[in-house]
Structure formats: C-alpha cells, structure tokens
Amino acid sequence: MTVGLVASTLGTAFAAARETRIPDAAIARAAQLRETALASDLGYRVTESLTTEVGARLAGSEADARAVAWAQAKFRELGYDRVWIEPVSFPKWERRSESAQVLGANAQPLTLTALGGSPGGTVEGEVVRFADLAALEAAAPGSLAGKIAFVDYTMARARDGSGYGAGSRIRSRGPSAAIRAGAAGYLMRSAGTGSHRNPHTGITRFDDGLTPIPSAALSVPDAQQLTRLLALRPQRVRVALDCGWDGTATSHNVIGEIRGSKLPHEVVLIGGHLDSWDLGTGAIDDGAGVGLTMAAGALIGKMDKAPARSIRVVAFANEEQGLHGGNAYARQHAKDVTRHQIAAESDFGAGRIYAYSSSAPAHAKVADEQIAQALAPLGIAHTPGKGGPGPDISPFAAQGLAWARLAQDGTDYFDLHHTPDDTFDKIDPQALAQNVAAYAVFAYLAASAEGGFGSAAKPVAPPSE
C-alpha cells in the first residue's frame, strides 16, 4: 500500500468517525414516541390552559406577569426536571382606546387598531391613498402636510407565509415614509389575508430624527370601504388613538428542561414565545407554539429511556415587539453555543407541519436524513436548503447555533394573525397533535445523535424563516 493510499484511507476513516448518526435503537423508540404523541391531547390542553386562564399577554402587562407564573407552574406540573426564569427588559407600550370616523357627506365609523409603538393623539385630515409602500416613499417632502397617508396594499395568501414580508414592511416602514412627506397621521390596510372586520395590529418603527405620528391599521373591509369612498370624492377622516410608551418593563424567558442521560449539559432547544398582542387571546400566535413544545418535552420526559442530551423548552418573552426574549437568550448563553446541539421554534400557528429542513453541515447529513425519515409518516417532506430559523432562534443562529425548521401550513394563518379572532377555538386538535409528534420526534432524535449538528461560535447570516 502506498503512503498516499494510507493517508487517504486514514482520512476517510477519520471523516467517517466524525459523521453524525442516530442509533437504530433511538429511531425505534422515536417511532413509538410519534404514535404516543399523535394519540395525546396534551399540547391542546396546555394551549387551552394558557389562552383560557391568562388570555391575551401584551408584553409588560399584568397578564404577561401572570403568564410567566403560569409557565413556571405548568413546566413543574408536566414533570420537567428543572425550571427557571431569566429576566428580559424592554420599553413598555400600552393600548387604551382607538377609533376613527369618515367625516362629512359620507360620515361613518371605521374599524382600526393602533400599531404597536404608535404614539397617541387625535388627527383629522384629508386622506391620500397610495397603492403600495414604494408609491408612498416616492411622495415629495411636504406634499402630505396636514394630511393622512393611507397605504392600500393587498397582502398575498401563501402556504409558507411569504406574502407577509411586503405587508410587514408597510407596517414597519410606512409611518416613517409618511412623516417624511409631511403627513399628520398614517393608515394602512391590515397586513393580513382575512375578510372579516378585524384589524391586524403589530409593531411599527419610526426612524431616528422623526417625530412619530398616530399610526393604525384598518381592517381589510374598512380599507376597501375607504378606497371606494375615495373613488367618489376626497374624504376627511378623524383618527383618535390613546396609546403609547410608558417607561420600561421586565418580563422573563421561562425555561423547562428534561435531563439527558449521558450528556445532560448539552441541550436540544425547542420553544415558542409566551407574549401575545392584546386583541385576541394569542392562541395561534403563539399559545400553540408554547403548548406544543411544552407537551413534546413532557412526552419525552415520560419515556422509559431518556435521550443522551437534555431537552430544553423556552417560552420566550416579548417576541412581538422586537425579539427581546430571543436576543436576551442569545446574549446570556453566547458562551454555550457549542452546548446547544440544535434548536427549533414553533411560531407560525397551529397548522400541520408539511416540511422539514435544517442547517446541518455535511458531516450531519446522515442524521438529518434519519430525522426526516422518522418525520415522513406524519406527512412531512424533507426539503434541504429551504427556510431558516424561527424568530427567537435567529439571534442565536447568527452566532453559530444550528437550527431546524418544521414548516407549518400557514395558508390561513394571516386571516387571524394579530387580530381579535386569534382565539383558542381556531385550533384543530388533530393538527396540533401532529405538531407535538413532529417536535417530539425531532428533539428526541437530535438529542440521541452520536455527533453534532454544527453549532459553533462563529458569525453567520442565517436565511430568514
């Protein structure tokens, strides 16, 4: 045998030794776990408990504090080995009241809701309609002086929620564009796909150096009504918002952990965000994510044989107003990125999961395929190279955390998202059980793998969800 061949053989053997695989015994146990989770209503009951006993959980509110207490108690009730909290501080925004009316010959009320981060105030002025954000951004400085800008963009429905990008940009960038053009107020067609008279809230931002103006979202039918009225004649509208920032608040990331059998200081992280907007009861956004991941961890904890690594479930604080919980977790655990095997977050409702992908590097492709095969009986396709980490996972993923995506069917998600209609009755128990089964199988197998999934302390630019 030549020296070159020896070196090649040794190199191949070394590479094979580093290849991440999941033992056959763990795959067999995961199959039973999958069937147990499908037959369980635990995720549904946990979600019901949160949305019923606490209800809406606006970050920094009294209900937010009750949600933190609820989550700690629920983790303990479910048998988690360790439960703790980590503080998260942020500016506190409050909503008190809101209304709007068309004035003059066509006088009538409009249904709207203040955008999170909007200041309070009452403004009255002529409405100027724009078809999209680009049209508003092209408006000349001063051209909207004393007027109310109205962006009437129709968000597209999509299974993967891809239409939300344009809709959310209108919410986040539109008010600043309106201010630059001199507007006294800002209205937008809700970033949503439903036809019910429910406006969609969500956080907005104002660029540095600009004086914020009252900013709100009209329900889709009211936006359509205002467009028809504008086709008849110029219209004046009065918008009255009582809302705004009120100091700072401290909430908490709530964390529960099922202890691993061989490598307990290494973790597979799953979770959702505990806060919600205040209009509904935060069932699909994101009570379901919290409920299903809590249930997945609990079902793993009840197995006869624990996985090698610990299962960590995080109920993140204040995702809605700027990923505050996710950023705080990434800062606090930055030195432990290599102890995090891989992470996945559920924050896209309660629809069935239809696809799985991850950031697994070449040496973990076999294990990644093994996980995909175990998920296939749930109707989940393997889609390597697709998607990105969930919102609260993304700050840590940017530091090198390995991530997985379990893509939920969001065809109807934006009918309900950030509206008064985001309530528990919208959740399908069977679909939620499928989610629990998928997260349980994924977490158990990742925690049982012999080898890692690529987490390392390194700056990366993960693709967006």
N, C-alpha and C positions, 0 to 999 in steps of 0.2 A: 504493500500500500504506500503510495507516495505521501510526502509531507503535506502537499496541498489537499489531497483527499482526506487525510487525517484531520486537518484543520476544518475542512468543510463538514465532515461528519460530526466533529465535536461542536461546531457552531450550530448545526441542525439540532443536535441533542439538547444544547443549552436553550435554544429557542423553544423547543417542544416542552422543556421543563417549565418554562415561564408562561406557557399558554394557559389561559384561564378556562377551566372546565367545571361543570357541576356534576357531582357524583350521581350515579344511576339511582342510588337509594333515595337521595333527596328528590329526584324527579318523580319517583314513585310516590313519595309522601305528598308532594305538591299536587299530584293528581287527586288524591283523596281530599286534600285541603280545598281544592277547587270545587269538588262536589259538595262538601260540607258548607262552604260559603254560599253556593247557589241556593241551597235549601234553607239558609238562615235569613231571618228578617232583622238581624242585629243592626246593620247600617241604617235601615229605615227607622227603627225605633230610636236610635241615637239622634238622628236628624230631627225626628218628631219632637224629642225631648228638648233640644236646643231651640227650635223655632217656636215651640209652644210655651215653654217655661221662661224663656228670655225674650223671644221675639226679635224685633229689629235691634241692631247693635252698632249704632253710629260710634265711630272711634272717639274715645274720650268722654262718652256719655255715662250716665249711671248704669244703663243697661250693658254697656261694654264691660264695666267692672263686674257686673253680675255674671256675664258670660265667662270671664276669667275664672271666677269662683266655680261656675258650673263645670267648666272643662277640667279643672283640677279634681273635683269630686267625681266626675264621670270616668276619668282615667283610673282612679282608685277603685271605683265600683266595678270596672271591667277587668280588674286584676293586674294592672301594669305593675312591674317590679319597682319602678322609680318614677316619681312625678315631681316636677319642679317648674318654676317660673323664672323668666328673665325680663327685666324692665325694658320698655321701649317708650321714649318720649318724643313728642311731636306737637306742632301747633294745633290748637283745638278750634274746629269750625262748628257753628251751630245754625240750625234752621228753625225759625219760629213761625213765620207765616208768609204767604205768597199769593198774589192774584194779578190778573190782567184783564183789561177790557178794551174792545174796539169802541172808539168814541164817534159821535156824530150820527149821520143818517143811517148807518148800518150798526148801530150800537149793540154790543153783545159781549158776554164774557168769553175769555179764552182760558183753556186749561194748560197750565205750565208748571214747571218746578225750577227752583233756583239751582244753578250748577254749583257743585261743591267748590268753595273758595271764593264765590261771588261776594261782593260787599252788599249790604242792604241799601235801600233807597227807593224813592219813587221818581220815575222818569216818565215824561209824556212827550211824544213827538211823532212826526211823520215816519212811516215805515218805508225803508228802501230794501227791496228784495234782491238777493244775489243767488245765482244758481248753484254756486259751489264756493269753496274756500279760495280758489285761485282768483275768481272774479272779485271777491271782497279785498284780497290782498293787492289787487291792481287798482283799487279805488284811490283817487288822488287825495293827498293830505288836505284836510279841511272840507272835503266835499260832503261829508256827512254831519257837519256841525249842527248840533241840536236835534239830530235825527236818531232813529233806532235802526240799526243794521239787522237784517234777517237773512240767514243763510238757509235755503230751502233745498237741501241735498237729500236724495233718496238713497239710503243705505241698502246695499245688495245682500240678499239672503244667501248663505253658503254653509255647507256642512261643516267646514273647518273654521268658520267664523272669519274668513279672510276679508269680508266686506267691512269689518269693524275698524280696520286701520284708517280708512278715509273718514268714517264717521267720527271716530275719536279725535282725529286731528282737527276737525271742525270745532269740536268742543274745547280742545286744549289751546289751539292757536287762533281761533276765530275772534275771541274777545280782544286780544291784543291788536289784531288787524283792524278791528272796528275802531279802537281807540286812536290808532294812527291816522285813520281817516276822519277823526273828529267826532265820532258817534257818542251820544249820551247814554245809550243802552244797547244791549245785544240780545237777539233771539236766534234760535236755531231750531230746525226740525230735529226731533229727538234722534239720537244715534241708536236706532232700533228698527226692527222689521215688522212689528205688530201693527194691527189696525184698530186696536182698542183705544179708548180715550184715556190712556195712561202715559204721562210724560216720563222720560228716562233721564234720571239725574246722572252725576258722575263728576269727577274732579276737573277743574279748569285751572289754567295758569295765566299769570299776567307777567309780561316781560319786564325786566328791571327798568326803572325810569319812567314807567307809565302809571298813571292814576287809574286804578281799577274802576270799572263801571258795572252797574247791575246787569247780570248775565243769566239767562234762563233758557230752558228747552221747552218748546211746545210739544204737546202730544202730536202724533202723526196726523190724526183727523183735524186737529186745530191748525196745524201748519198748512194743510190742504185748504182748509176754510179761509185762512188768511190770504193765501195765494189767489183763491177765487175772488175774494173781495178786492184785492189789489188790481185784478183784471177789470173790475168795474170802474174804479176811481181811486185816487190817492186815499190812504187811510191813516188816521191818527190812532195811536194806541197808548194806553197808560199801563205801566208795569210797576207794581209795588212789591218789594221784597224786604222782609225783615229777617236778616241772617248776617253771618259774618264771623270773623275770627275773634276768639275770646281767650287770650293767653295761651298757656301750654297745658298739656295733659300727659299723664304717664299711664300706659296700659302694659300688657305683658305678653310675650310669647309663652304659651303653655306647652310643656313638653312631657310626654309619657314615653317610657322605654321598657321594652321586653328584653330581658337579659339574655345574651348569647351564651352558648355552652362552651366554646373554645377560645373565641376572640371577642370577649364582651366589650372591650374598649374600642372596637371597630363597629361602625354602625351603617345600616341602610336606613335612609331617611325618607319618609313619606309624610304627607300632610296637606293641609288646606289653610285658608285664612278665616279667623274667628270673627272679625268685624263684618259689618254689612252697611249698606245705606239704610236710611231711616224710613223709606216709603213703604216697603213690604216687610216681610219677616226674614229676609235673607235665606230662603230655602235653597234655591239653585245657586245663589252667589253669596256665601259659599258654605251654607249649612251642610249641604250634601257632601262637599269635599271633606269637611271635618268629620262628619258622621261615618262616611265610608272608610276613611283611612283609620279612624279610631277602631272601627269594627274589624278591619283587616288585621291590625296589630293584635287585637284581643283574640281573634281566632287562631293566630299563630301562637300566642301565649298559651292556648289551651291544648296544643299538640303534645303528644307523648314525648317527642324528641325535639328540642329547641334547635334552631339553626346555629351555626358556628358564631355568627356575629349578632349583635343586638339590633333590634328593630326600634327605631326612634320615630315617633309620630309628633309632629309640631303643628299646633294651632297658632298660626302667625297673627300678630297684631297689625292692625291698620294697614292692610294692603291697599284699600280703596283710595286712600289719599296720597299714595306715593311710595308703596313698598317699604314702609317704615319697619315693619317686623322682619322682613326678609333682609333688609340692609343691616339691621341690628344683629341678626343671627350671623350673617357673614362676617361682620366686624369681630364679634365675640369669639367665633370659632375659627378664625382665619388660620391660626397656627395648627389646627387639627384637620386641615383639608384632607390629608392622606389617611386619616382615620375614618373618613366618610367614604364608604365603598361606592355608593351611587345614590342619587336622590330623584324623587318624582313627586310632583304636586298635582292635586286634583282641584282645578279652579275653572271649570268650564261647564258647570251644570251637573245634571244627573242623567244625561242621555247615554245610551250604550257605547261602550268603547269599541272602536272598529279598527284601530291600527296601533301598532307598537313600533317604536324606534328608540335609539339611544345614541350616546356619543362614544360607544365602545370602540377603543382602538383596535388595531389589527390583532394583537395578542389575545383580545377578549371576544373575538368574533364567534368562536365556537360556543362560548357560554351565552352570548347574546342570541344566537340561533336556538340554543336549547330553551331559553326563556320563551322565545317566540313560538316554538313548537308546543310548549306547555299552555300557552295562551290561545292557540289556534282553535281548540274545541269550544271556546267562548265566542267564536266568530270574529276573532281579532287577527288581522293580516299583519305580516311583517313588512315594514316599509323603511328599510335602512336609508339613512341620509335625509329623511324628512323631519320637519318640525324642529322644535327647540325646547329648552327647559320652561317649566311653569314660572309665573311671575315672581313669586317669592324665592324660588330657587335660583333665578337668574343672577342676582348679585354675587352669590357664592360660586355659581358656574363660571362667572367672569374671572374668578380667582383660581380656577382649575378643577372645580368639583365636577365629577362625572354625573351625567343626568340621563334620565329616561323620560319618554313621552308616551302616555297611554291616551290616545286621542279619542275624545268623546264626540258623539254626533251632536253638533250644535245647530242643526237646521232650524230649530225653533227657539234656541237659547235667547236670541236677541228680541224675541217677542216679549220676554219677561224681564230681561236684564235691567236692573236699576229702576224698577217700576213698583207701584203698589201691588202689582199682580205677582210679584215674586214671593209666593206663599207655598206652604207645605203640600197642599192638595195637587200641585202641579207635578209632583214626583211620582214616577212609575216604580212601584216596589220591585218588580222583576228586573227592570233596567238597573236599579240601584244595587241589587244583589249581584248582578253581573259585574258591576264596577268593583264591589267588595272582593269578589272572587279574583278578578284580574290583579288588583293591588296586592292581595294576599299572596297569590302565586308569584308575582314578580318579586315582592320583598323577600319571601322565604327563599326563593332560588338564588337571588343575588347575595343574600346573607349566608347561603350554604356553599357558594362557589369556592373552588380552590384556585386562588389567584384574584387579582384585582380588575377593575374596570377603567383604570386610567386616571383616577383622581391624583393630582399633583399640584404643588404650589407653583402656579405659573399664570401669567395673564393671558386670557383668551377672549375671543369675541364670539360667544355662542350665538347661534341663529335664534331668531325670535320664535315664540310659540306659534 
